[in-house]
Amino acid sequence: MSDLSDLYQEMILDHYKAPRNFGALPEANRVAHGDNPLCGDKVAVTVKVDGDRIRDIRFKGAGCAISTASASLMTETVKGKTRQEAQELFEKFHKMVTGGGNGGDDLGKLEVFSGVSEFPVRVKCASLAWHTLKAALEGSKETVSTE
Amino acid sequence: MKTAVTSRPAYDVRKVREDFPILKTRVRGKPLVYLDNAATTQKPRVVIDAVRTYYESMNANIHRGVHYLSELGTQAYENARLKVARFLNAADPREIVFTRGATEAINLVARSFVAPALRAGDEILITALEHHSNIVPWQILRDEKEAVLRVAPVDDRGDVILEELEKLLSSRTKILSVAHVSNALGTVNPVKAMVDLARRRGVPVLVDGAQAVPHLKVDVRDLGCDFYCFSGHKLYGPTGVGALYGRAERLEAMPPYQGGGDMILSVSFEKTVYNKIPYKFEAGTPNIEGVIGLAPAIDYLGGLGLDAVGAHEHRLLEAATEALGQVKGLRIIGTAREKSAVISFVLDGVHPHDVGTILDQEGIAIRTGHHCAQPLMDRFGVPATARASFALYNTKEEVDTLVDGLRKVSEVFGT
C-alpha cells in the first residue's frame, strides 16, 4: 500500500516551498507554456539554448506541490546538458513516474519522484514541466497539457 | 396537566447509512468518508434493486409495444413521470420531460425555446456563479445569433447582487437562466425573488435545480418559473437521467429538440407530425432504467422527509464551518447568507490538489479544482478550491475525520 511519504518527500516539499530557477529569463530564446486546467497547474518554461546546449533555464507558474517541485528539479537537472541529454532524461523520467522504470537508470535527484507511480492521478502533475520543456526545445507554439 | 408532546423521531443517520451499500467500502485501508456529493451521490439499495428488477422482470421497449412486458415497462416509466411532477408540484405530468440530466435540459431550452426567437442584439442573462452547463449553451447561442450574454455579479460572500441583476433585465432580455443553488459555493439563490423581477418585465426564467432538489423542497408553481431542471444522479438516483419541467404553454409552442422515433405522431417523407408534449421532446429509446431508478430515489427522500434531511445537513454544515474555521490558514470561499451543505475552501501554501491527495489517503473523498465554474473561481481570485459537500448519510464523525485530515495536510506541508 502506498504511503503519503512516498509522494510528499522532504525534497519535494522543499522544492515546492522554495522552487529553484523560478522567475524570468530575459535572454531566453525558447519558451513554451503548459496548462492543466482541470487540476489548476500552469507552467511557463524559458530556455537559453546555445548551439546544442541548455545554457540557462527558468520557469514560472502556479500549481500543486508535485508540479512545482518537478519543474524546479527539472531545471536543476537539465541546466548545462545538451538537448539530446535532456530528451533522454525526459524519457527516463516519464518511464519512472508511469511505473515503467527499472530502478537502474541514474536519475539522481529526480528519483525522488519514483513514488508518483503509486499515485497515477498525479502523473500528469509531475510530467507537465517536462512536456513543456520538450515543446520549448522543439519550438512548438501550442500550449502543452498532460491531462 | 401535561400536554402530550409529539416529538418527531430524531434523524437516525446510522440507520440511513445501512441503506447505502457502498458506504461500507474501505478506501486505502480506512472507512470511506464520502464528501463529494455535489459531484454525485451514492445510491440506496432500493434504487439499485429497482434497476435490477427492471431488467429481471420488466425490460421491454416502452410506449410502442402491445405485449405484457412493454405494458409493465411503460407503466413504470410513466409512473416515474407522475412522481417527478408531484415532487416538483407541477400542474400536470405532461410538463415533465425526461432528459439525460440538467445539462441536456438546459441545452434543450436554449435550442428549442430561446434560439428560435433570438435576434442579433437580443440578450441572455445569467449570473457569475453558474456552472459551465449554464454558461456554455448560452455562449454557443450568443455566437451563433450575435446575441449578448449578460452576467449578474456576485458579492464577496457569494450572493448574487439582486439590484445589479434587476438592472440587467432589459427589454431585449429573452431569458434569465439561474442556478437555484451554487455547486461551487453552496449559495442558495433567492430564486422566487429573481423570478418575480424577471416576470414583471416579461422575461422567461429557467432555474437550474441540480444542487437544490436533494436538499430543499421545490414548488415550481410557487416559484413561478417557466422551466426547472435537475439531474437524477445528484438525487440518489441513477446517472444518465434528469428532468426538465416546462410550463405546458411553453412546451407546446416550442419546436422539437431532437428528432427521431417516439416524438412523432406520423411520418411520411413529405410531412411529419410531431407528438404532443412531453413526448415531442423525448426522441428515441430513453434511459428507461434511469427513469425507473429515479422513482424510488424520490420516494426514499420523501420517506425521510426533506425537512429532516435539510436539518441534518444544516447541522453538518454548521459543525464543519465552525471546525474548518479553526484550521490555521484555511479560508472558506462562499459565505452567503443562505447556504446548502457545501464548503469550498483554500489552504494557505497548499494547492487544493495536494489537499485532495492527502485526504484521499485518509479515505476522504472531496473534490478539488474549478468545479466546472472557472469564471467563478476567477472572480474569487483562486485557481481552484477544495470542496466538501454533505448528503443525507454523512455524519458528524465524518466532519471530525475531515478536520483531522486537514491537520495531517498541515503536518505534511509544515504549515
Contacts between the chains, C-beta under 8 A, distances in Angstrom:
chain1	res1	chain2	res2	distance
A	1	B	28	6.7
A	1	B	29	6.4
A	4	B	357	7.9
A	4	B	358	6.2
A	4	B	361	5.1
A	4	B	412	6.5
A	7	B	357	7.0
A	8	B	354	7.6
A	8	B	358	7.5
A	8	B	412	5.1
A	8	B	413	7.8
A	13	B	412	7.3
A	13	B	413	6.4
A	13	B	414	7.0
A	17	B	349	7.4
A	37	B	370	7.3
A	37	B	374	7.5
A	38	B	369	5.9
A	38	B	370	7.7
A	39	B	353	5.2
A	39	B	368	7.7
A	39	B	369	6.4
A	39	B	384	7.3
A	40	B	351	7.0
A	40	B	352	6.9
A	40	B	353	6.6
A	40	B	368	7.9
A	40	B	369	6.2
A	40	B	370	6.7
A	40	B	383	4.0
A	40	B	384	3.6
A	41	B	353	7.5
A	42	B	383	7.6
A	62	B	383	6.3
A	63	B	351	6.3
A	63	B	353	7.7
A	64	B	351	3.8
A	64	B	352	7.9
A	64	B	353	3.9
A	64	B	354	5.0
A	65	B	350	7.5
A	65	B	351	6.3
A	65	B	354	4.8
A	65	B	413	7.5
A	66	B	353	7.8
A	66	B	354	7.4
A	119	B	357	6.6
A	121	B	357	7.4
A	122	B	353	7.8
A	122	B	357	6.5
A	125	B	353	6.9
